[in-house]
Amino acid sequence: MLNLQTRKFAAIRSKEFIKSRQALADTSWRGSVIILINAMLGTAMFNLPLVYHQSGGIVAATAVGIIMIIPMSAISLAFVHCARKHNCKSYHEVICEYSGNKFNVLCYIMFIVNLFGVCMIFLILIGDQWEKFMQMLQKNSVPKDLWYMDRKFVMTLSSIVIILPLSFSKRIDFLKYASYVGILAVVYCVVLVTVKYFTGVNNSKVGPLRHWPERATDVFLAVPTVAVGYQCNTSIVSVYSCTRDRDLNHNFTKAVVLTFVISFVLCTMLSVFAYLTFGSCVQADILLSYEASPDVMAAVLSVALKMYMSFPILLFLGRMSVEEICQKLKNMKSVGTEADSGTIEMTAENSNTCNNEPAAITSTDDKLEVRRRVMITLCWFISTLLTSLFVPDIDKVISFLGFFAVWFSFIFPGICILRYMLMYDNGYNRIDNLDSNTNDYQSLDGQTLIPSNGNVLKSKCKWYAKLALPIVCIFFGVFLSVMSFVQSVMKVVTINPTDAICQENINATII
């Protein structure tokens, strides 16, 4: 029998999950749109204008975005359908149900690394906003070399004062209103960039535009940022499970489609007008390209607030994932040990490897949970902060995160969809959907009805065509992940001459 500690840990996780869902209970499908848009936008959005230049201009980058978001939206809906079959409440539950516990451990590891990278991006963006704020102070004749105006010092101090206290909380439902703040911040930035394009910018370096990729492989430079920017599969199952009347009138389908459309419009507007404004001299964080002014500072403060409120949410997810993967590894080791000794008793308590039944929780368990929560939170916060201090460019971080985003958006869902079809959709062997009053059936012995040969052939072709979709999705994801990883490495080790000239001029302007 599984040990008592495992069951108690499952009870703690189940209790925390129920509490975390209460904040989103009975969410309308329109509210789900807000939550999904906030989860999708903000991470890579401000890096897209630079990606437009790197991938060959507006036409090439926009085409890559359209080519990717169409299958991503379809895969998201199919993935939700897989989750509904087993009443799954999270991304990992779906992976566990269709791919097994061991494969789910791999998903957890990649998920943790991805969350770690996104937390780094948030801290880097916070540092960028403080840097822009310091530029405004320097413009008003404030001394430049004051130690307390150093980017690293301010970023570290503000993160410790604002982010760290919020990260120890056992529940994060008090941050639910950050979604609305995040959406307003993004919309304001899009409006600001659009207005600045028509009114013009002063004291900013403007470079030439690229109208077409120099090499065919340049278009793949847009893949990592697009994959990260439009990624919502990791949260879509949780949002679906909390949406009211989700299956009525295709409400959740409308929510997903509307989410992708709104996100694409906002990202495209910001990227196009920002790239047309600065050309090849656009920076990795688009807000850094503008001269410090009151309207720009309003955008800076709104983006910083969004990052401060979003970081504890990601740390919460990362902490839960670390705890769960440690427990899964411990369970696998425990089950293997008990199997060798012949002491496993197959009962209803341990027959399901994806969900464990709750058990009684003692005060000792509460103390251990608090200690574990504090230790993981401190390790996560300190490691992400130290790493972000020495990797000040979000472009390089996003490039590598694109590898994981492709796996979460294409490969893992594709595997689940394929397994779903093999398990529940038997294709031409299914005759329950045929109409006995039509020519779909032919008579056998004058009494028994069997599918006609023509209908069997038609069902075979239809089923194999449906089976090809997840297979193509998996291979497409593998191809994109390999290409994005190779391009990310090349981006790190090479320097574009035009970008170097622009950066030199930007530094000269600041000095």
C-alpha positions as CSV (number, residue, x, y, z in Angstrom):
1,M,0.0,0.0,0.0
2,L,1.2,3.5,-0.7
3,N,2.7,5.1,2.3
4,L,0.7,7.5,4.5
5,Q,2.9,10.5,3.8
6,T,2.1,10.3,0.1
7,R,-1.6,10.3,0.8
8,K,-1.3,13.2,3.2
9,F,0.7,15.2,0.6
10,A,-2.1,14.5,-1.9
11,A,-4.6,15.8,0.5
12,I,-2.7,19.0,1.0
13,R,-2.4,19.5,-2.8
14,S,-6.1,18.7,-3.3
15,K,-7.1,21.2,-0.6
16,E,-4.8,23.9,-2.1
17,F,-6.2,23.3,-5.5
18,I,-9.8,23.6,-4.4
19,K,-9.1,26.9,-2.7
20,S,-7.2,28.2,-5.7
21,R,-10.2,27.5,-7.9
22,Q,-12.7,29.3,-5.7
23,A,-11.4,32.7,-7.0
24,L,-12.3,31.7,-10.6
25,A,-15.5,29.8,-9.8
26,D,-18.4,30.6,-12.1
27,T,-16.4,32.7,-14.4
28,S,-18.3,33.8,-17.5
29,W,-16.8,33.0,-20.9
30,R,-16.1,36.7,-21.4
31,G,-14.2,36.7,-18.1
32,S,-12.3,33.7,-19.3
33,V,-11.2,35.8,-22.3
34,I,-9.7,38.4,-20.0
35,I,-7.8,35.8,-18.0
36,L,-6.5,34.0,-21.1
37,I,-5.4,37.3,-22.8
38,N,-3.6,38.4,-19.6
39,A,-1.8,35.0,-19.5
40,M,-0.9,35.2,-23.1
41,L,0.3,38.8,-23.4
42,G,3.1,40.6,-21.7
43,T,5.9,38.0,-21.7
44,A,7.2,38.3,-25.2
45,M,5.0,41.1,-26.6
46,F,7.6,43.9,-26.0
47,N,10.2,41.8,-27.8
48,L,8.2,41.3,-31.0
49,P,9.3,44.5,-32.8
50,L,12.9,43.4,-32.6
51,V,11.9,40.0,-33.9
52,Y,10.2,41.7,-36.9
53,H,13.5,43.1,-37.9
54,Q,15.5,39.9,-37.2
55,S,13.1,37.6,-39.2
56,G,13.0,39.8,-42.3
57,G,10.5,42.5,-41.9
58,I,6.7,43.0,-41.4
59,V,5.5,40.7,-44.1
60,A,7.6,37.7,-43.1
61,A,7.1,38.0,-39.3
62,T,3.3,38.6,-39.7
63,A,3.1,35.5,-41.9
64,V,4.9,33.4,-39.4
65,G,2.5,34.6,-36.7
66,I,-0.6,33.7,-38.8
67,I,0.8,30.3,-39.8
68,M,1.5,29.5,-36.1
69,I,-1.6,30.8,-34.3
70,I,-4.1,29.1,-36.5
71,P,-3.0,25.5,-35.6
72,M,-2.2,26.7,-32.0
73,S,-5.9,27.8,-31.6
74,A,-7.2,24.5,-33.1
75,I,-4.8,22.4,-31.0
76,S,-6.0,24.3,-27.8
77,L,-9.6,23.4,-28.5
78,A,-8.7,19.8,-29.2
79,F,-6.6,19.7,-26.1
80,V,-9.6,21.0,-24.0
81,H,-11.7,18.2,-25.5
82,C,-9.2,15.7,-24.3
83,A,-9.3,17.2,-20.8
84,R,-13.1,17.1,-20.8
85,K,-13.2,13.4,-21.4
86,H,-11.5,12.7,-18.1
87,N,-12.7,15.8,-16.2
88,C,-9.1,17.0,-15.9
89,K,-8.5,20.3,-14.1
90,S,-4.9,21.1,-15.2
91,Y,-2.5,20.8,-18.0
92,H,-0.5,18.1,-16.2
93,E,-3.5,16.0,-15.4
94,V,-4.2,15.7,-19.1
95,I,-0.6,14.7,-19.8
96,C,-0.8,12.1,-17.0
97,E,-4.1,10.6,-18.3
98,Y,-3.0,10.2,-21.9
99,S,0.8,9.7,-21.6
100,G,1.5,8.1,-18.3
101,N,3.2,9.1,-15.1
102,K,6.8,8.9,-16.3
103,F,6.1,11.0,-19.3
104,N,4.3,13.5,-17.0
105,V,7.5,13.9,-15.0
106,L,9.3,15.1,-18.2
107,C,6.5,17.5,-18.7
108,Y,6.8,18.8,-15.2
109,I,10.6,19.3,-15.6
110,M,10.2,21.3,-18.8
111,F,7.3,23.2,-17.2
112,I,9.5,24.2,-14.3
113,V,12.3,25.3,-16.5
114,N,9.9,27.3,-18.6
115,L,8.4,29.1,-15.6
116,F,11.9,29.8,-14.3
117,G,12.7,31.5,-17.6
118,V,9.5,33.5,-17.6
119,C,10.2,34.7,-14.1
120,M,13.6,35.9,-15.3
121,I,11.9,37.8,-18.1
122,F,9.6,39.5,-15.6
123,L,12.6,40.6,-13.5
124,I,14.5,41.8,-16.5
125,L,11.5,43.8,-17.7
126,I,11.2,45.3,-14.2
127,G,14.9,46.3,-14.5
128,D,14.2,47.9,-17.9
129,Q,11.4,50.0,-16.5
130,W,13.5,51.2,-13.6
131,E,16.3,52.0,-16.1
132,K,13.9,54.2,-18.1
133,F,12.7,55.9,-14.9
134,M,16.4,56.7,-14.1
135,Q,16.8,58.2,-17.5
136,M,13.9,60.6,-16.8
137,L,15.5,61.6,-13.5
138,Q,18.9,62.2,-15.3
139,K,17.1,64.3,-17.8
140,N,16.0,66.5,-14.9
141,S,19.6,67.2,-13.9
142,V,19.8,64.4,-11.2
143,P,23.4,63.0,-10.9
144,K,24.0,59.9,-12.8
145,D,26.5,58.0,-10.7
146,L,24.6,57.7,-7.4
147,W,24.9,54.2,-6.1
148,Y,21.2,53.9,-5.2
149,M,20.2,54.7,-8.8
150,D,22.1,51.6,-10.2
151,R,19.8,49.3,-12.2
152,K,20.8,46.1,-10.3
153,F,20.5,47.7,-6.9
154,V,17.0,49.1,-7.6
155,M,15.8,45.9,-9.2
156,T,17.0,43.8,-6.3
157,L,15.6,46.1,-3.6
158,S,12.2,46.6,-5.2
159,S,11.9,42.8,-5.9
160,I,12.7,42.0,-2.2
161,V,10.3,44.6,-0.9
162,I,7.3,44.0,-3.3
163,I,7.6,40.5,-4.8
164,L,9.0,38.4,-2.0
165,P,6.4,39.1,0.6
166,L,3.6,38.2,-1.9
167,S,5.4,35.0,-2.9
168,F,5.1,33.2,0.5
169,S,1.3,33.2,0.4
170,K,-0.4,29.9,0.3
171,R,-3.2,31.3,-1.9
172,I,-3.0,33.8,-4.7
173,D,-6.6,34.6,-5.3
174,F,-6.0,38.2,-4.0
175,L,-4.0,38.8,-7.2
176,K,-7.0,38.0,-9.5
177,Y,-7.6,41.7,-10.3
178,A,-4.1,41.9,-11.7
179,S,-5.5,40.4,-14.9
180,Y,-7.5,43.6,-15.5
181,V,-4.5,45.8,-14.7
182,G,-2.4,43.8,-17.1
183,I,-4.9,44.1,-20.0
184,L,-5.1,47.9,-19.4
185,A,-1.3,48.2,-19.4
186,V,-1.0,46.3,-22.7
187,V,-3.7,48.3,-24.4
188,Y,-2.2,51.6,-23.2
189,C,1.2,50.5,-24.6
190,V,-0.3,49.7,-28.0
191,V,-2.1,53.0,-28.1
192,L,1.1,54.8,-27.1
193,V,3.2,53.1,-29.8
194,T,0.6,53.8,-32.4
195,V,0.3,57.5,-31.5
196,K,4.1,57.9,-31.3
197,Y,4.4,56.6,-34.9
198,F,2.1,59.3,-36.2
199,T,3.4,62.1,-34.1
200,G,7.1,61.2,-34.4
201,V,9.9,60.7,-31.9
202,N,12.7,63.0,-30.9
203,N,16.2,62.2,-29.8
204,S,15.9,58.5,-30.8
205,K,18.0,56.6,-33.3
206,V,16.1,55.3,-36.4
207,G,17.5,52.7,-38.6
208,P,16.6,51.2,-42.0
209,L,13.8,48.8,-42.5
210,R,14.0,45.2,-43.8
211,H,11.4,44.2,-46.3
212,W,12.4,40.6,-46.9
213,P,14.6,38.0,-45.1
214,E,18.3,37.9,-46.2
215,R,18.2,34.1,-45.8
216,A,15.3,31.7,-45.8
217,T,16.1,30.5,-42.3
218,D,15.7,34.0,-40.9
219,V,12.0,33.5,-40.7
220,F,12.5,30.9,-38.0
221,L,13.9,33.6,-35.7
222,A,10.3,34.6,-35.2
223,V,9.2,31.2,-34.0
224,P,10.5,31.3,-30.4
225,T,8.9,34.7,-29.6
226,V,5.6,33.9,-31.4
227,A,5.4,30.5,-29.5
228,V,6.1,32.2,-26.2
229,G,3.9,35.2,-26.9
230,Y,0.8,33.2,-27.9
231,Q,1.2,30.3,-25.5
232,C,-1.9,29.6,-23.4
233,N,-2.2,25.8,-23.3
234,T,-0.6,25.5,-19.9
235,S,-3.4,27.5,-18.4
236,I,-6.3,26.9,-20.8
237,V,-7.5,23.6,-19.1
238,S,-7.7,25.3,-15.6
239,V,-9.6,28.3,-17.1
240,Y,-11.9,25.9,-18.9
241,S,-12.7,23.9,-15.7
242,C,-13.8,27.2,-14.0
243,T,-15.8,28.7,-16.8
244,R,-19.6,28.8,-16.3
245,D,-21.7,27.3,-19.1
246,R,-18.6,26.5,-21.0
247,D,-20.2,23.9,-23.3
248,L,-23.4,25.9,-23.9
249,N,-23.6,27.5,-27.4
250,H,-19.8,26.8,-27.8
251,N,-19.0,29.5,-25.3
252,F,-15.5,28.3,-24.6
253,T,-14.8,27.9,-28.3
254,K,-15.8,31.5,-28.7
255,A,-13.6,32.5,-25.8
256,V,-10.5,30.8,-27.3
257,V,-11.0,32.2,-30.8
258,L,-11.6,35.7,-29.4
259,T,-8.5,35.4,-27.2
260,F,-6.3,34.6,-30.2
261,V,-7.8,37.2,-32.4
262,I,-7.5,40.0,-29.8
263,S,-4.0,39.0,-28.9
264,F,-2.9,38.8,-32.5
265,V,-4.4,42.3,-33.3
266,L,-2.7,43.9,-30.2
267,C,0.7,42.3,-30.8
268,T,0.6,43.0,-34.5
269,M,-0.3,46.7,-34.0
270,L,2.4,47.2,-31.4
271,S,5.1,45.4,-33.5
272,V,4.3,47.0,-36.8
273,F,4.1,50.6,-35.6
274,A,7.1,50.2,-33.3
275,Y,9.2,48.7,-36.1
276,L,8.1,51.4,-38.6
277,T,9.1,54.0,-36.0
278,F,12.6,52.7,-35.2
279,G,13.5,50.3,-37.9
280,S,16.7,48.2,-37.3
281,C,17.5,50.3,-34.2
282,V,14.5,49.0,-32.2
283,Q,15.5,47.6,-28.9
284,A,14.7,44.2,-27.2
285,D,12.3,46.0,-24.9
286,I,10.4,48.4,-27.1
287,L,9.7,50.9,-24.3
288,L,13.5,51.5,-23.9
289,S,13.5,52.9,-27.5
290,Y,11.5,56.0,-26.6
291,E,12.7,59.1,-24.9
292,A,11.6,59.5,-21.3
293,S,8.5,61.6,-21.1
294,P,5.3,61.6,-18.9
295,D,3.3,59.4,-21.3
296,V,6.1,56.9,-21.7
297,M,6.6,56.9,-18.0
298,A,2.9,56.0,-17.5
299,A,3.4,53.0,-19.7
300,V,6.6,52.1,-17.8
301,L,4.8,52.2,-14.5
302,S,1.9,50.2,-15.7
303,V,4.1,47.5,-17.2
304,A,6.2,47.3,-14.0
305,L,3.0,46.9,-11.9
306,K,1.9,44.1,-14.2
307,M,5.3,42.3,-13.7
308,Y,5.3,42.8,-10.0
309,M,1.8,41.3,-9.7
310,S,2.4,38.5,-12.2
311,F,5.7,37.2,-10.7
312,P,4.1,35.7,-7.5
313,I,1.6,33.9,-9.6
314,L,4.3,32.2,-11.7
315,L,6.3,31.5,-8.5
316,F,3.2,29.9,-7.0
317,L,2.9,27.6,-10.0
318,G,6.6,26.8,-10.0
319,R,6.5,26.0,-6.3
320,M,3.6,23.6,-6.7
321,S,5.3,21.9,-9.7
322,V,8.5,21.4,-7.8
323,E,6.6,19.9,-4.9
324,E,4.6,17.6,-7.1
325,I,7.5,16.4,-9.2
326,C,9.5,15.6,-6.1
327,Q,6.5,13.7,-4.7
328,K,6.0,11.8,-8.0
329,L,9.6,10.8,-8.1
330,K,9.4,9.6,-4.5
331,N,6.2,7.7,-5.3
332,M,7.8,6.0,-8.3
333,K,10.7,5.0,-6.1
334,S,8.5,3.8,-3.3
335,V,6.2,1.8,-5.6
336,G,9.3,0.2,-7.2
337,T,10.7,-0.7,-3.7
338,E,7.4,-2.1,-2.5
339,A,6.9,-4.1,-5.8
340,D,10.3,-5.7,-5.2
341,S,9.3,-6.7,-1.7
342,G,5.8,-7.9,-2.8
343,T,3.9,-5.6,-0.4
344,I,1.8,-3.6,-2.9
345,E,-1.9,-4.0,-2.4
346,M,-4.0,-2.9,-5.4
347,T,-6.9,-1.1,-4.0
348,A,-9.1,1.9,-5.0
349,E,-6.7,4.1,-3.0
350,N,-3.7,3.5,-5.2
351,S,-5.1,2.2,-8.5
352,N,-5.1,5.7,-10.0
353,T,-1.6,7.1,-10.5
354,C,-2.8,10.6,-11.5
355,N,-5.0,11.4,-8.5
356,N,-4.6,10.3,-4.9
357,E,-7.4,10.2,-2.4
358,P,-7.2,12.8,0.5
359,A,-6.2,11.7,4.0
360,A,-6.2,13.3,7.4
361,I,-3.8,16.3,7.8
362,T,-2.1,16.8,11.2
363,S,-0.4,19.9,12.6
364,T,3.0,18.3,11.9
365,D,2.1,18.1,8.2
366,D,1.2,21.8,8.3
367,K,4.5,22.7,9.8
368,L,6.4,20.6,7.2
369,E,4.3,22.2,4.4
370,V,5.1,25.7,5.6
371,R,8.8,24.9,5.9
372,R,8.8,23.4,2.4
373,R,6.9,26.3,1.0
374,V,9.3,28.9,2.5
375,M,12.4,27.0,1.3
376,I,11.3,26.5,-2.3
377,T,10.1,30.1,-2.5
378,L,13.4,31.5,-1.3
379,C,15.5,29.2,-3.6
380,W,13.3,30.1,-6.6
381,F,13.3,33.9,-5.9
382,I,17.0,34.1,-5.2
383,S,18.1,32.0,-8.2
384,T,15.9,33.9,-10.7
385,L,17.0,37.2,-9.3
386,L,20.7,36.4,-9.5
387,T,20.4,35.0,-13.0
388,S,18.4,38.0,-14.3
389,L,21.0,40.4,-12.9
390,F,23.6,38.9,-15.2
391,V,21.4,38.2,-18.3
392,P,20.0,41.7,-18.9
393,D,18.6,41.0,-22.4
394,I,15.1,39.4,-22.7
395,D,15.7,38.6,-26.4
396,K,18.2,35.9,-25.5
397,V,16.0,34.4,-22.8
398,I,12.9,34.4,-24.9
399,S,14.8,32.7,-27.8
400,F,15.5,29.7,-25.6
401,L,12.1,29.7,-24.0
402,G,10.6,29.2,-27.5
403,F,11.9,25.7,-27.5
404,F,9.8,24.8,-24.4
405,A,6.8,26.8,-25.7
406,V,6.7,24.7,-28.9
407,W,6.7,21.6,-26.8
408,F,3.8,22.8,-24.7
409,S,1.8,24.2,-27.7
410,F,2.4,21.4,-30.3
411,I,4.2,18.3,-29.1
412,F,2.6,17.4,-25.8
413,P,-1.0,18.3,-27.0
414,G,-0.4,16.4,-30.2
415,I,0.6,13.3,-28.3
416,C,-2.5,13.6,-26.1
417,I,-4.8,14.1,-29.1
418,L,-3.2,11.1,-30.8
419,R,-3.7,8.9,-27.8
420,Y,-7.3,10.1,-27.5
421,M,-8.1,9.1,-31.0
422,L,-6.5,5.7,-30.6
423,M,-8.3,5.1,-27.3
424,Y,-11.8,6.5,-28.0
425,D,-12.2,7.1,-31.7
426,N,-12.0,3.7,-33.4
427,G,-12.7,5.2,-36.8
428,Y,-14.3,2.8,-39.3
429,N,-15.1,0.3,-36.6
430,R,-17.7,2.6,-35.1
431,I,-21.2,2.1,-36.5
432,D,-23.1,3.9,-33.7
433,N,-23.3,7.2,-35.7
434,L,-24.7,5.6,-38.9
435,D,-28.4,5.9,-39.9
436,S,-30.1,2.6,-40.3
437,N,-32.8,4.2,-42.5
438,T,-30.2,5.1,-45.2
439,N,-27.8,3.2,-47.4
440,D,-25.1,3.4,-44.7
441,Y,-26.0,-0.3,-43.8
442,Q,-26.4,-3.4,-45.9
443,S,-28.6,-6.4,-44.8
444,L,-27.0,-9.7,-43.7
445,D,-29.3,-12.7,-43.5
446,G,-32.2,-10.4,-44.1
447,Q,-32.1,-9.3,-40.4
448,T,-28.7,-8.2,-39.3
449,L,-27.5,-4.8,-40.5
450,I,-23.7,-4.2,-41.1
451,P,-22.0,-1.2,-42.5
452,S,-21.8,-1.1,-46.3
453,N,-18.5,-1.5,-48.0
454,G,-18.6,2.0,-49.4
455,N,-19.3,3.4,-46.0
456,V,-16.5,1.4,-44.4
457,L,-14.1,2.7,-47.0
458,K,-15.3,6.3,-46.4
459,S,-14.9,5.9,-42.6
460,K,-11.4,4.5,-43.0
461,C,-10.3,7.5,-45.2
462,K,-11.9,9.9,-42.8
463,W,-10.3,8.3,-39.7
464,Y,-6.9,8.2,-41.2
465,A,-7.2,11.8,-42.3
466,K,-8.1,12.7,-38.7
467,L,-5.2,10.5,-37.4
468,A,-2.8,12.4,-39.6
469,L,-3.6,15.7,-37.9
470,P,-2.0,15.0,-34.5
471,I,0.9,13.2,-36.2
472,V,1.6,16.2,-38.4
473,C,1.3,18.4,-35.3
474,I,3.9,16.4,-33.4
475,F,6.4,16.4,-36.3
476,F,5.8,20.1,-37.0
477,G,6.5,20.8,-33.3
478,V,9.7,18.8,-33.4
479,F,10.9,20.6,-36.5
480,L,10.1,24.0,-35.0
481,S,11.7,23.2,-31.7
482,V,14.9,22.1,-33.3
483,M,15.0,25.1,-35.7
484,S,14.2,27.6,-32.9
485,F,17.0,26.1,-30.6
486,V,19.6,26.2,-33.4
487,Q,18.6,29.8,-34.3
488,S,18.7,30.8,-30.6
489,V,22.2,29.5,-30.3
490,M,23.3,31.3,-33.5
491,K,21.6,34.5,-32.2
492,V,23.7,34.4,-29.0
493,V,27.1,33.7,-30.7
494,T,26.7,36.2,-33.6
495,I,26.1,39.9,-33.8
496,N,24.3,41.7,-36.6
497,P,26.5,44.7,-37.8
498,T,23.5,47.0,-38.2
499,D,22.4,46.2,-34.6
500,A,25.9,46.9,-33.3
501,I,26.0,50.3,-34.9
502,C,22.5,51.1,-33.6
503,Q,23.4,50.0,-30.1
504,E,26.6,52.1,-30.2
505,N,24.6,55.2,-31.2
506,I,22.0,54.5,-28.5
507,N,24.7,54.3,-25.9
508,A,26.3,57.5,-27.2
509,T,22.9,59.3,-27.0
510,I,22.4,58.1,-23.4
511,I,25.8,59.2,-22.3
